[in-house]
């Protein structure tokens, strides 16, 4: 996952509540008139990303559907005091206007 | 999500550690010689399902890849003392032998 936040129409999902990201999705689709928006998340935030995608398309953006979902694994540097790198799961959910 | 646990090659992911489900995936692919296995999870277990799928295919089953991922929403009965039904996100990850 790129650390750049300049990638257009990509929303990095973290520890905020799902509705924060729903707002971001709506803003991307309506404000900048994007045709598709990708949510990227890893670890525990995967659940939040799925929630945000589902809330956005079921409740707010009826003309948007899930275009593509991919999962992957990223290697993270070891935590302090631990010797080994950790693997963490990632997800990318692309929503597209139909 | 069906409540039947008799559906062949479907693994319901819950609150156990990911490795428990990885073992289930391996058993399905090798023991019953299945061609594909579907993981189903909801809520917080979505993260565990992605972890299990990733660990299984990266570490143990090199000839297995992600065939399909779908997300959805399920209505759950309200918690005790709450009046409203809750919506919960779901995921289905199908792994297939390549």
N, CA and C atoms of all chains as a GROMACS GRO file, in nm:
protein
  588
    1UNK      N    1   0.084  -0.119   0.000
    1UNK     CA    2   0.000   0.000   0.000
    1UNK      C    3   0.088   0.125   0.000
    2UNK      N    4   0.064   0.212  -0.094
    2UNK     CA    5   0.142   0.334  -0.101
    2UNK      C    6   0.109   0.424   0.018
    3UNK      N    7   0.209   0.496   0.063
    3UNK     CA    8   0.183   0.587   0.176
    3UNK      C    9   0.135   0.723   0.128
    4UNK      N   10   0.144   0.747  -0.003
    4UNK     CA   11   0.100   0.875  -0.057
    4UNK      C   12  -0.051   0.890  -0.040
    5UNK      N   13  -0.093   1.007   0.003
    5UNK     CA   14  -0.236   1.030   0.014
    5UNK      C   15  -0.283   1.115  -0.103
    6UNK      N   16  -0.195   1.131  -0.202
    6UNK     CA   17  -0.231   1.214  -0.317
    6UNK      C   18  -0.296   1.134  -0.429
    7UNK      N   19  -0.288   1.002  -0.415
    7UNK     CA   20  -0.349   0.916  -0.516
    7UNK      C   21  -0.497   0.957  -0.527
    8UNK      N   22  -0.544   0.979  -0.648
    8UNK     CA   23  -0.680   1.028  -0.658
    8UNK      C   24  -0.782   0.920  -0.628
    9UNK      N   25  -0.886   0.957  -0.560
    9UNK     CA   26  -0.997   0.866  -0.532
    9UNK      C   27  -0.959   0.742  -0.453
   10UNK      N   28  -0.857   0.756  -0.370
   10UNK     CA   29  -0.823   0.648  -0.279
   10UNK      C   30  -0.846   0.697  -0.137
   11UNK      N   31  -0.917   0.616  -0.061
   11UNK     CA   32  -0.944   0.651   0.078
   11UNK      C   33  -0.877   0.547   0.167
   12UNK      N   34  -0.788   0.592   0.253
   12UNK     CA   35  -0.722   0.501   0.346
   12UNK      C   36  -0.807   0.489   0.472
   13UNK      N   37  -0.849   0.370   0.501
   13UNK     CA   38  -0.937   0.346   0.615
   13UNK      C   39  -0.853   0.309   0.736
   14UNK      N   40  -0.875   0.380   0.846
   14UNK     CA   41  -0.801   0.356   0.969
   14UNK      C   42  -0.892   0.329   1.086
   15UNK      N   43  -0.865   0.396   1.198
   15UNK     CA   44  -0.935   0.363   1.322
   15UNK      C   45  -1.058   0.447   1.352
   16UNK      N   46  -1.092   0.538   1.260
   16UNK     CA   47  -1.212   0.618   1.285
   16UNK      C   48  -1.338   0.535   1.265
   17UNK      N   49  -1.453   0.586   1.311
   17UNK     CA   50  -1.577   0.512   1.289
   17UNK      C   51  -1.610   0.505   1.138
   18UNK      N   52  -1.682   0.400   1.095
   18UNK     CA   53  -1.713   0.382   0.953
   18UNK      C   54  -1.775   0.505   0.888
   19UNK      N   55  -1.862   0.577   0.962
   19UNK     CA   56  -1.932   0.690   0.901
   19UNK      C   57  -1.837   0.800   0.853
   20UNK      N   58  -1.722   0.813   0.917
   20UNK     CA   59  -1.623   0.911   0.870
   20UNK      C   60  -1.579   0.878   0.728
   21UNK      N   61  -1.561   0.750   0.701
   21UNK     CA   62  -1.516   0.709   0.568
   21UNK      C   63  -1.631   0.709   0.467
   22UNK      N   64  -1.752   0.682   0.518
   22UNK     CA   65  -1.871   0.694   0.431
   22UNK      C   66  -1.879   0.836   0.376
   23UNK      N   67  -1.857   0.932   0.465
   23UNK     CA   68  -1.859   1.073   0.424
   23UNK      C   69  -1.753   1.099   0.318
   24UNK      N   70  -1.636   1.041   0.336
   24UNK     CA   71  -1.529   1.056   0.237
   24UNK      C   72  -1.568   0.997   0.102
   25UNK      N   73  -1.635   0.882   0.106
   25UNK     CA   74  -1.678   0.817  -0.018
   25UNK      C   75  -1.781   0.906  -0.090
   26UNK      N   76  -1.877   0.955  -0.014
   26UNK     CA   77  -1.981   1.040  -0.073
   26UNK      C   78  -1.918   1.166  -0.133
   27UNK      N   79  -1.825   1.226  -0.059
   27UNK     CA   80  -1.758   1.347  -0.106
   27UNK      C   81  -1.682   1.321  -0.236
   28UNK      N   82  -1.614   1.206  -0.243
   28UNK     CA   83  -1.539   1.174  -0.365
   28UNK      C   84  -1.632   1.156  -0.484
   29UNK      N   85  -1.743   1.088  -0.462
   29UNK     CA   86  -1.833   1.059  -0.575
   29UNK      C   87  -1.910   1.183  -0.618
   30UNK      N   88  -1.952   1.263  -0.523
   30UNK     CA   89  -2.036   1.377  -0.558
   30UNK      C   90  -1.954   1.504  -0.578
   31UNK      N   91  -1.862   1.529  -0.485
   31UNK     CA   92  -1.785   1.654  -0.493
   31UNK      C   93  -1.693   1.658  -0.614
   32UNK      N   94  -1.607   1.556  -0.628
   32UNK     CA   95  -1.512   1.560  -0.738
   32UNK      C   96  -1.564   1.482  -0.858
   33UNK      N   97  -1.689   1.437  -0.846
   33UNK     CA   98  -1.756   1.368  -0.957
   33UNK      C   99  -1.676   1.246  -1.007
   34UNK      N  100  -1.615   1.176  -0.915
   34UNK     CA  101  -1.536   1.059  -0.951
   34UNK      C  102  -1.624   0.947  -1.003
   35UNK      N  103  -1.568   0.864  -1.088
   35UNK     CA  104  -1.641   0.749  -1.140
   35UNK      C  105  -1.619   0.625  -1.053
   36UNK      N  106  -1.503   0.624  -0.986
   36UNK     CA  107  -1.479   0.515  -0.893
   36UNK      C  108  -1.392   0.560  -0.776
   37UNK      N  109  -1.410   0.492  -0.665
   37UNK     CA  110  -1.338   0.523  -0.542
   37UNK      C  111  -1.287   0.393  -0.482
   38UNK      N  112  -1.161   0.392  -0.439
   38UNK     CA  113  -1.103   0.272  -0.379
   38UNK      C  114  -1.074   0.293  -0.231
   39UNK      N  115  -1.123   0.200  -0.150
   39UNK     CA  116  -1.093   0.200  -0.007
   39UNK      C  117  -0.977   0.104   0.017
   40UNK      N  118  -0.877   0.150   0.093
   40UNK     CA  119  -0.766   0.062   0.129
   40UNK      C  120  -0.757   0.053   0.280
   41UNK      N  121  -0.741  -0.068   0.329
   41UNK     CA  122  -0.733  -0.088   0.474
   41UNK      C  123  -0.645  -0.206   0.505
   42UNK      N  124  -0.593  -0.209   0.627
   42UNK     CA  125  -0.521  -0.328   0.671
   42UNK      C  126  -0.553  -0.360   0.815
   43UNK      N  127  -0.529  -0.486   0.851
   43UNK     CA  128  -0.552  -0.530   0.988
   43UNK      C  129  -0.697  -0.512   1.030
   44UNK      N  130  -0.714  -0.463   1.151
   44UNK     CA  131  -0.849  -0.448   1.207
   44UNK      C  132  -0.937  -0.353   1.128
   45UNK      N  133  -0.875  -0.263   1.052
   45UNK     CA  134  -0.952  -0.165   0.976
   45UNK      C  135  -1.023  -0.228   0.855
   46UNK      N  136  -0.990  -0.354   0.824
   46UNK     CA  137  -1.055  -0.422   0.713
   46UNK      C  138  -1.206  -0.427   0.735
   47UNK      N  139  -1.243  -0.460   0.857
   47UNK     CA  140  -1.383  -0.464   0.896
   47UNK      C  141  -1.451  -0.328   0.874
   48UNK      N  142  -1.382  -0.221   0.914
   48UNK     CA  143  -1.435  -0.085   0.899
   48UNK      C  144  -1.453  -0.050   0.751
   49UNK      N  145  -1.358  -0.092   0.668
   49UNK     CA  146  -1.367  -0.064   0.524
   49UNK      C  147  -1.490  -0.130   0.462
   50UNK      N  148  -1.515  -0.255   0.502
   50UNK     CA  149  -1.633  -0.326   0.450
   50UNK      C  150  -1.760  -0.256   0.498
   51UNK      N  151  -1.763  -0.219   0.625
   51UNK     CA  152  -1.878  -0.145   0.678
   51UNK      C  153  -1.902  -0.016   0.599
   52UNK      N  154  -1.796   0.060   0.578
   52UNK     CA  155  -1.809   0.189   0.509
   52UNK      C  156  -1.862   0.169   0.366
   53UNK      N  157  -1.808   0.070   0.296
   53UNK     CA  158  -1.852   0.043   0.159
   53UNK      C  159  -2.000   0.004   0.157
   54UNK      N  160  -2.038  -0.081   0.251
   54UNK     CA  161  -2.176  -0.128   0.255
   54UNK      C  162  -2.274  -0.017   0.292
   55UNK      N  163  -2.238   0.064   0.390
   55UNK     CA  164  -2.327   0.174   0.430
   55UNK      C  165  -2.340   0.274   0.316
   56UNK      N  166  -2.227   0.306   0.252
   56UNK     CA  167  -2.230   0.406   0.145
   56UNK      C  168  -2.322   0.362   0.032
   57UNK      N  169  -2.309   0.238  -0.010
   57UNK     CA  170  -2.386   0.198  -0.128
   57UNK      C  171  -2.530   0.162  -0.094
   58UNK      N  172  -2.554   0.112   0.026
   58UNK     CA  173  -2.692   0.076   0.062
   58UNK      C  174  -2.776   0.197   0.101
   59UNK      N  175  -2.712   0.293   0.169
   59UNK     CA  176  -2.792   0.398   0.229
   59UNK      C  177  -2.784   0.530   0.154
   60UNK      N  178  -2.670   0.554   0.087
   60UNK     CA  179  -2.652   0.688   0.030
   60UNK      C  180  -2.633   0.693  -0.121
   61UNK      N  181  -2.563   0.598  -0.176
   61UNK     CA  182  -2.528   0.605  -0.317
   61UNK      C  183  -2.585   0.483  -0.391
   62UNK      N  184  -2.710   0.493  -0.427
   62UNK     CA  185  -2.780   0.378  -0.484
   62UNK      C  186  -2.724   0.339  -0.621
   63UNK      N  187  -2.658   0.433  -0.687
   63UNK     CA  188  -2.606   0.404  -0.822
   63UNK      C  189  -2.460   0.357  -0.818
   64UNK      N  190  -2.412   0.324  -0.700
   64UNK     CA  191  -2.274   0.279  -0.684
   64UNK      C  192  -2.274   0.132  -0.643
   65UNK      N  193  -2.186   0.054  -0.701
   65UNK     CA  194  -2.178  -0.087  -0.660
   65UNK      C  195  -2.032  -0.129  -0.646
   66UNK      N  196  -2.013  -0.245  -0.583
   66UNK     CA  197  -1.878  -0.296  -0.564
   66UNK      C  198  -1.825  -0.346  -0.698
   67UNK      N  199  -1.715  -0.290  -0.741
   67UNK     CA  200  -1.658  -0.325  -0.871
   67UNK      C  201  -1.554  -0.436  -0.855
   68UNK      N  202  -1.472  -0.425  -0.752
   68UNK     CA  203  -1.362  -0.519  -0.736
   68UNK      C  204  -1.317  -0.522  -0.590
   69UNK      N  205  -1.283  -0.640  -0.543
   69UNK     CA  206  -1.226  -0.653  -0.409
   69UNK      C  207  -1.101  -0.739  -0.420
   70UNK      N  208  -0.990  -0.692  -0.366
   70UNK     CA  209  -0.872  -0.776  -0.359
   70UNK      C  210  -0.820  -0.779  -0.216
   71UNK      N  211  -0.761  -0.894  -0.179
   71UNK     CA  212  -0.697  -0.902  -0.048
   71UNK      C  213  -0.550  -0.934  -0.070
   72UNK      N  214  -0.469  -0.899   0.029
   72UNK     CA  215  -0.326  -0.922   0.017
   72UNK      C  216  -0.260  -0.926   0.153
   73UNK      N  217  -0.129  -0.937   0.151
   73UNK     CA  218  -0.052  -0.942   0.275
   73UNK      C  219   0.064  -0.844   0.265
   74UNK      N  220   0.087  -0.771   0.373
   74UNK     CA  221   0.198  -0.677   0.375
   74UNK      C  222   0.289  -0.712   0.492
   75UNK      N  223   0.419  -0.695   0.471
   75UNK     CA  224   0.511  -0.720   0.581
   75UNK      C  225   0.534  -0.591   0.657
   76UNK      N  226   0.515  -0.596   0.787
   76UNK     CA  227   0.535  -0.478   0.871
   76UNK      C  228   0.662  -0.495   0.952
   77UNK      N  229   0.731  -0.386   0.983
   77UNK     CA  230   0.849  -0.399   1.067
   77UNK      C  231   0.811  -0.453   1.205
   78UNK      N  232   0.903  -0.526   1.270
   78UNK     CA  233   0.870  -0.584   1.401
   78UNK      C  234   0.838  -0.475   1.504
   79UNK      N  235   0.753  -0.511   1.597
   79UNK     CA  236   0.723  -0.421   1.709
   79UNK      C  237   0.848  -0.408   1.795
   80UNK      N  238   0.852  -0.302   1.874
   80UNK     CA  239   0.966  -0.283   1.963
   80UNK      C  240   0.978  -0.402   2.058
   81UNK      N  241   1.097  -0.456   2.068
   81UNK     CA  242   1.119  -0.569   2.157
   81UNK      C  243   1.094  -0.703   2.092
   82UNK      N  244   1.037  -0.701   1.970
   82UNK     CA  245   1.015  -0.826   1.899
   82UNK      C  246   1.115  -0.836   1.784
   83UNK      N  247   1.156  -0.957   1.757
   83UNK     CA  248   1.260  -0.974   1.656
   83UNK      C  249   1.209  -0.992   1.515
   84UNK      N  250   1.086  -1.035   1.503
   84UNK     CA  251   1.039  -1.078   1.371
   84UNK      C  252   0.945  -0.979   1.306
   85UNK      N  253   0.955  -0.972   1.174
   85UNK     CA  254   0.858  -0.892   1.099
   85UNK      C  255   0.721  -0.958   1.112
   86UNK      N  256   0.617  -0.876   1.108
   86UNK     CA  257   0.481  -0.930   1.116
   86UNK      C  258   0.414  -0.919   0.979
   87UNK      N  259   0.332  -1.015   0.950
   87UNK     CA  260   0.251  -1.005   0.830
   87UNK      C  261   0.114  -0.951   0.867
   88UNK      N  262   0.064  -0.861   0.784
   88UNK     CA  263  -0.067  -0.804   0.812
   88UNK      C  264  -0.150  -0.812   0.684
   89UNK      N  265  -0.278  -0.847   0.700
   89UNK     CA  266  -0.366  -0.859   0.583
   89UNK      C  267  -0.414  -0.722   0.537
   90UNK      N  268  -0.437  -0.711   0.407
   90UNK     CA  269  -0.488  -0.586   0.350
   90UNK      C  270  -0.609  -0.614   0.263
   91UNK      N  271  -0.687  -0.510   0.241
   91UNK     CA  272  -0.801  -0.522   0.149
   91UNK      C  273  -0.811  -0.395   0.066
   92UNK      N  274  -0.852  -0.410  -0.058
   92UNK     CA  275  -0.884  -0.295  -0.142
   92UNK      C  276  -1.023  -0.318  -0.199
   93UNK      N  277  -1.110  -0.224  -0.174
   93UNK     CA  278  -1.249  -0.233  -0.224
   93UNK      C  279  -1.272  -0.117  -0.320
   94UNK      N  280  -1.299  -0.150  -0.445
   94UNK     CA  281  -1.326  -0.044  -0.542
   94UNK      C  282  -1.475  -0.034  -0.569
   95UNK      N  283  -1.528   0.085  -0.543
   95UNK     CA  284  -1.669   0.114  -0.570
   95UNK      C  285  -1.678   0.189  -0.701
   96UNK      N  286  -1.779   0.158  -0.780
   96UNK     CA  287  -1.789   0.221  -0.911
   96UNK      C  288  -1.933   0.262  -0.937
   97UNK      N  289  -1.947   0.376  -1.000
   97UNK     CA  290  -2.078   0.422  -1.040
   97UNK      C  291  -2.127   0.332  -1.154
   98UNK      N  292  -2.250   0.286  -1.144
   98UNK     CA  293  -2.299   0.193  -1.248
   98UNK      C  294  -2.373   0.270  -1.358
   99UNK      N  295  -2.656  -1.522   0.495
   99UNK     CA  296  -2.572  -1.638   0.525
   99UNK      C  297  -2.659  -1.751   0.581
  100UNK      N  298  -2.649  -1.865   0.521
  100UNK     CA  299  -2.728  -1.979   0.568
  100UNK      C  300  -2.677  -2.025   0.704
  101UNK      N  301  -2.770  -2.074   0.786
  101UNK     CA  302  -2.725  -2.120   0.917
  101UNK      C  303  -2.681  -2.266   0.913
  102UNK      N  304  -2.712  -2.332   0.803
  102UNK     CA  305  -2.674  -2.472   0.791
  102UNK      C  306  -2.523  -2.486   0.787
  103UNK      N  307  -2.472  -2.582   0.863
  103UNK     CA  308  -2.329  -2.606   0.860
  103UNK      C  309  -2.300  -2.727   0.773
  104UNK      N  310  -2.402  -2.774   0.702
  104UNK     CA  311  -2.383  -2.893   0.619
  104UNK      C  312  -2.343  -2.857   0.477
  105UNK      N  313  -2.352  -2.730   0.446
  105UNK     CA  314  -2.313  -2.686   0.312
  105UNK      C  315  -2.170  -2.733   0.290
  106UNK      N  316  -2.143  -2.797   0.178
  106UNK     CA  317  -2.010  -2.852   0.161
  106UNK      C  318  -1.907  -2.743   0.133
  107UNK      N  319  -1.789  -2.761   0.189
  107UNK     CA  320  -1.678  -2.671   0.162
  107UNK      C  321  -1.705  -2.526   0.200
  108UNK      N  322  -1.790  -2.506   0.300
  108UNK     CA  323  -1.808  -2.371   0.353
  108UNK      C  324  -1.758  -2.370   0.496
  109UNK      N  325  -1.675  -2.272   0.527
  109UNK     CA  326  -1.622  -2.259   0.662
  109UNK      C  327  -1.673  -2.128   0.722
  110UNK      N  328  -1.743  -2.138   0.833
  110UNK     CA  329  -1.793  -2.019   0.900
  110UNK      C  330  -1.687  -1.967   0.996
  111UNK      N  331  -1.643  -1.846   0.973
  111UNK     CA  332  -1.536  -1.788   1.054
  111UNK      C  333  -1.597  -1.708   1.168
  112UNK      N  334  -1.553  -1.738   1.290
  112UNK     CA  335  -1.604  -1.670   1.409
  112UNK      C  336  -1.492  -1.608   1.490
  113UNK      N  337  -1.495  -1.632   1.620
  113UNK     CA  338  -1.404  -1.563   1.710
  113UNK      C  339  -1.275  -1.637   1.742
  114UNK      N  340  -1.256  -1.752   1.683
  114UNK     CA  341  -1.131  -1.824   1.711
  114UNK      C  342  -1.014  -1.758   1.639
  115UNK      N  343  -0.891  -1.793   1.677
  115UNK     CA  344  -0.774  -1.736   1.607
  115UNK      C  345  -0.772  -1.783   1.461
  116UNK      N  346  -0.713  -1.702   1.373
  116UNK     CA  347  -0.709  -1.733   1.230
  116UNK      C  348  -0.657  -1.874   1.199
  117UNK      N  349  -0.556  -1.919   1.276
  117UNK     CA  350  -0.494  -2.048   1.245
  117UNK      C  351  -0.593  -2.165   1.255
  118UNK      N  352  -0.694  -2.151   1.341
  118UNK     CA  353  -0.796  -2.255   1.351
  118UNK      C  354  -0.868  -2.271   1.217
  119UNK      N  355  -0.894  -2.159   1.151
  119UNK     CA  356  -0.965  -2.165   1.024
  119UNK      C  357  -0.871  -2.204   0.910
  120UNK      N  358  -0.744  -2.166   0.924
  120UNK     CA  359  -0.644  -2.209   0.825
  120UNK      C  360  -0.641  -2.362   0.822
  121UNK      N  361  -0.643  -2.421   0.940
  121UNK     CA  362  -0.644  -2.567   0.949
  121UNK      C  363  -0.767  -2.624   0.881
  122UNK      N  364  -0.882  -2.559   0.900
  122UNK     CA  365  -1.005  -2.602   0.835
  122UNK      C  366  -0.995  -2.595   0.683
  123UNK      N  367  -0.931  -2.489   0.634
  123UNK     CA  368  -0.914  -2.472   0.490
  123UNK      C  369  -0.825  -2.584   0.434
  124UNK      N  370  -0.713  -2.606   0.503
  124UNK     CA  371  -0.620  -2.710   0.458
  124UNK      C  372  -0.689  -2.846   0.457
  125UNK      N  373  -0.765  -2.874   0.564
  125UNK     CA  374  -0.835  -3.002   0.574
  125UNK      C  375  -0.934  -3.019   0.460
  126UNK      N  376  -1.007  -2.912   0.428
  126UNK     CA  377  -1.105  -2.921   0.319
  126UNK      C  378  -1.037  -2.948   0.186
  127UNK      N  379  -0.927  -2.877   0.161
  127UNK     CA  380  -0.860  -2.893   0.032
  127UNK      C  381  -0.789  -3.027   0.020
  128UNK      N  382  -0.729  -3.072   0.127
  128UNK     CA  383  -0.649  -3.194   0.116
  128UNK      C  384  -0.729  -3.317   0.157
  129UNK      N  385  -0.802  -3.307   0.269
  129UNK     CA  386  -0.876  -3.422   0.319
  129UNK      C  387  -0.987  -3.464   0.224
  130UNK      N  388  -1.077  -3.371   0.194
  130UNK     CA  389  -1.191  -3.407   0.110
  130UNK      C  390  -1.164  -3.375  -0.036
  131UNK      N  391  -1.040  -3.335  -0.064
  131UNK     CA  392  -0.999  -3.310  -0.202
  131UNK      C  393  -1.091  -3.210  -0.274
  132UNK      N  394  -1.137  -3.111  -0.202
  132UNK     CA  395  -1.226  -3.010  -0.260
  132UNK      C  396  -1.150  -2.926  -0.363
  133UNK      N  397  -1.225  -2.877  -0.459
  133UNK     CA  398  -1.167  -2.789  -0.560
  133UNK      C  399  -1.175  -2.643  -0.518
  134UNK      N  400  -1.275  -2.614  -0.434
  134UNK     CA  401  -1.286  -2.478  -0.381
  134UNK      C  402  -1.346  -2.478  -0.242
  135UNK      N  403  -1.311  -2.378  -0.165
  135UNK     CA  404  -1.358  -2.363  -0.028
  135UNK      C  405  -1.401  -2.218  -0.007
  136UNK      N  406  -1.517  -2.199   0.056
  136UNK     CA  407  -1.566  -2.064   0.080
  136UNK      C  408  -1.565  -2.032   0.229
  137UNK      N  409  -1.505  -1.919   0.263
  137UNK     CA  410  -1.507  -1.869   0.400
  137UNK      C  411  -1.620  -1.767   0.412
  138UNK      N  412  -1.702  -1.781   0.516
  138UNK     CA  413  -1.806  -1.682   0.541
  138UNK      C  414  -1.787  -1.622   0.678
  139UNK      N  415  -1.797  -1.489   0.686
  139UNK     CA  416  -1.779  -1.422   0.814
  139UNK      C  417  -1.864  -1.297   0.819
  140UNK      N  418  -1.889  -1.251   0.940
  140UNK     CA  419  -1.957  -1.122   0.954
  140UNK      C  420  -1.897  -1.044   1.070
  141UNK      N  421  -1.920  -0.913   1.064
  141UNK     CA  422  -1.873  -0.825   1.172
  141UNK      C  423  -1.722  -0.833   1.188
  142UNK      N  424  -1.680  -0.839   1.313
  142UNK     CA  425  -1.538  -0.838   1.346
  142UNK      C  426  -1.463  -0.957   1.288
  143UNK      N  427  -1.534  -1.065   1.260
  143UNK     CA  428  -1.469  -1.185   1.209
  143UNK      C  429  -1.425  -1.170   1.063
  144UNK      N  430  -1.468  -1.062   0.998
  144UNK     CA  431  -1.427  -1.037   0.859
  144UNK      C  432  -1.275  -1.030   0.850
  145UNK      N  433  -1.217  -0.960   0.943
  145UNK     CA  434  -1.072  -0.947   0.952
  145UNK      C  435  -1.006  -1.085   0.965
  146UNK      N  436  -1.061  -1.169   1.050
  146UNK     CA  437  -1.008  -1.304   1.072
  146UNK      C  438  -1.018  -1.388   0.945
  147UNK      N  439  -1.128  -1.372   0.872
  147UNK     CA  440  -1.147  -1.448   0.748
  147UNK      C  441  -1.039  -1.411   0.645
  148UNK      N  442  -1.012  -1.281   0.634
  148UNK     CA  443  -0.908  -1.236   0.539
  148UNK      C  444  -0.772  -1.290   0.583
  149UNK      N  445  -0.744  -1.282   0.713
  149UNK     CA  446  -0.618  -1.337   0.766
  149UNK      C  447  -0.605  -1.486   0.732
  150UNK      N  448  -0.711  -1.562   0.758
  150UNK     CA  449  -0.706  -1.707   0.736
  150UNK      C  450  -0.683  -1.739   0.588
  151UNK      N  451  -0.753  -1.666   0.501
  151UNK     CA  452  -0.736  -1.690   0.357
  151UNK      C  453  -0.594  -1.660   0.314
  152UNK      N  454  -0.540  -1.548   0.363
  152UNK     CA  455  -0.406  -1.507   0.325
  152UNK      C  456  -0.300  -1.604   0.378
  153UNK      N  457  -0.313  -1.644   0.503
  153UNK     CA  458  -0.215  -1.737   0.562
  153UNK      C  459  -0.220  -1.870   0.488
  154UNK      N  460  -0.341  -1.918   0.461
  154UNK     CA  461  -0.356  -2.047   0.395
  154UNK      C  462  -0.288  -2.049   0.259
  155UNK      N  463  -0.315  -1.946   0.180
  155UNK     CA  464  -0.263  -1.953   0.043
  155UNK      C  465  -0.116  -1.912   0.035
  156UNK      N  466  -0.070  -1.824   0.124
  156UNK     CA  467   0.071  -1.785   0.119
  156UNK      C  468   0.164  -1.887   0.181
  157UNK      N  469   0.117  -1.950   0.288
  157UNK     CA  470   0.209  -2.031   0.365
  157UNK      C  471   0.193  -2.180   0.341
  158UNK      N  472   0.070  -2.223   0.311
  158UNK     CA  473   0.046  -2.368   0.307
  158UNK      C  474  -0.001  -2.422   0.173
  159UNK      N  475  -0.084  -2.349   0.103
  159UNK     CA  476  -0.145  -2.403  -0.020
  159UNK      C  477  -0.107  -2.316  -0.138
  160UNK      N  478   0.010  -2.343  -0.191
  160UNK     CA  479   0.064  -2.256  -0.297
  160UNK      C  480  -0.018  -2.264  -0.426
  161UNK      N  481  -0.092  -2.372  -0.443
  161UNK     CA  482  -0.170  -2.389  -0.567
  161UNK      C  483  -0.313  -2.337  -0.553
  162UNK      N  484  -0.340  -2.265  -0.444
  162UNK     CA  485  -0.474  -2.213  -0.420
  162UNK      C  486  -0.471  -2.060  -0.430
  163UNK      N  487  -0.572  -2.004  -0.496
  163UNK     CA  488  -0.577  -1.857  -0.503
  163UNK      C  489  -0.718  -1.809  -0.476
  164UNK      N  490  -0.729  -1.678  -0.457
  164UNK     CA  491  -0.860  -1.619  -0.430
  164UNK      C  492  -0.939  -1.615  -0.560
  165UNK      N  493  -1.053  -1.681  -0.559
  165UNK     CA  494  -1.134  -1.689  -0.680
  165UNK      C  495  -1.237  -1.576  -0.684
  166UNK      N  496  -1.298  -1.549  -0.569
  166UNK     CA  497  -1.405  -1.450  -0.566
  166UNK      C  498  -1.422  -1.397  -0.425
  167UNK      N  499  -1.450  -1.268  -0.414
  167UNK     CA  500  -1.481  -1.209  -0.284
  167UNK      C  501  -1.608  -1.126  -0.300
  168UNK      N  502  -1.705  -1.150  -0.213
  168UNK     CA  503  -1.823  -1.064  -0.213
  168UNK      C  504  -1.848  -1.012  -0.072
  169UNK      N  505  -1.900  -0.889  -0.066
  169UNK     CA  506  -1.940  -0.834   0.063
  169UNK      C  507  -2.089  -0.807   0.061
  170UNK      N  508  -2.148  -0.802   0.178
  170UNK     CA  509  -2.292  -0.779   0.186
  170UNK      C  510  -2.331  -0.727   0.323
  171UNK      N  511  -2.460  -0.712   0.341
  171UNK     CA  512  -2.513  -0.663   0.468
  171UNK      C  513  -2.625  -0.755   0.513
  172UNK      N  514  -2.625  -0.786   0.642
  172UNK     CA  515  -2.730  -0.869   0.698
  172UNK      C  516  -2.799  -0.795   0.811
  173UNK      N  517  -2.929  -0.812   0.821
  173UNK     CA  518  -3.000  -0.749   0.932
  173UNK      C  519  -3.004  -0.845   1.050
  174UNK      N  520  -2.961  -0.794   1.165
  174UNK     CA  521  -2.960  -0.877   1.285
  174UNK      C  522  -3.070  -0.828   1.378
  175UNK      N  523  -3.128  -0.920   1.457
  175UNK     CA  524  -3.229  -0.875   1.554
  175UNK      C  525  -3.168  -0.778   1.654
  176UNK      N  526  -3.248  -0.686   1.708
  176UNK     CA  527  -3.193  -0.587   1.802
  176UNK      C  528  -3.137  -0.654   1.927
  177UNK      N  529  -3.037  -0.592   1.986
  177UNK     CA  530  -2.984  -0.641   2.113
  177UNK      C  531  -3.088  -0.618   2.222
  178UNK      N  532  -3.076  -0.692   2.330
  178UNK     CA  533  -3.169  -0.676   2.441
  178UNK      C  534  -3.167  -0.530   2.487
  179UNK      N  535  -3.284  -0.472   2.502
  179UNK     CA  536  -3.293  -0.335   2.550
  179UNK      C  537  -3.284  -0.232   2.439
  180UNK      N  538  -3.253  -0.276   2.317
  180UNK     CA  539  -3.250  -0.183   2.205
  180UNK      C  540  -3.370  -0.210   2.116
  181UNK      N  541  -3.420  -0.106   2.055
  181UNK     CA  542  -3.541  -0.120   1.977
  181UNK      C  543  -3.519  -0.154   1.831
  182UNK      N  544  -3.401  -0.121   1.782
  182UNK     CA  545  -3.382  -0.128   1.638
  182UNK      C  546  -3.299  -0.246   1.592
  183UNK      N  547  -3.333  -0.298   1.476
  183UNK     CA  548  -3.249  -0.402   1.417
  183UNK      C  549  -3.115  -0.339   1.380
  184UNK      N  550  -3.009  -0.420   1.385
  184UNK     CA  551  -2.877  -0.371   1.347
  184UNK      C  552  -2.837  -0.429   1.214
  185UNK      N  553  -2.764  -0.352   1.139
  185UNK     CA  554  -2.707  -0.405   1.016
  185UNK      C  555  -2.564  -0.448   1.042
  186UNK      N  556  -2.528  -0.561   0.988
  186UNK     CA  557  -2.392  -0.610   1.007
  186UNK      C  558  -2.334  -0.650   0.870
  187UNK      N  559  -2.209  -0.618   0.850
  187UNK     CA  560  -2.145  -0.649   0.722
  187UNK      C  561  -2.101  -0.794   0.717
  188UNK      N  562  -2.102  -0.849   0.597
  188UNK     CA  563  -2.060  -0.987   0.578
  188UNK      C  564  -1.957  -0.996   0.464
  189UNK      N  565  -1.881  -1.103   0.465
  189UNK     CA  566  -1.789  -1.127   0.354
  189UNK      C  567  -1.790  -1.275   0.318
  190UNK      N  568  -1.774  -1.303   0.193
  190UNK     CA  569  -1.753  -1.440   0.146
  190UNK      C  570  -1.629  -1.444   0.060
  191UNK      N  571  -1.536  -1.527   0.099
  191UNK     CA  572  -1.410  -1.540   0.024
  191UNK      C  573  -1.402  -1.683  -0.030
  192UNK      N  574  -1.400  -1.696  -0.160
  192UNK     CA  575  -1.388  -1.830  -0.219
  192UNK      C  576  -1.247  -1.854  -0.268
  193UNK      N  577  -1.186  -1.958  -0.215
  193UNK     CA  578  -1.052  -2.000  -0.256
  193UNK      C  579  -1.066  -2.116  -0.352
  194UNK      N  580  -0.983  -2.115  -0.454
  194UNK     CA  581  -0.996  -2.219  -0.556
  194UNK      C  582  -0.857  -2.271  -0.595
  195UNK      N  583  -0.853  -2.401  -0.617
  195UNK     CA  584  -0.730  -2.462  -0.664
  195UNK      C  585  -0.706  -2.420  -0.808
  196UNK      N  586  -0.586  -2.377  -0.837
  196UNK     CA  587  -0.561  -2.326  -0.973
  196UNK      C  588  -0.504  -2.435  -1.064
   0.00000   0.00000   0.00000
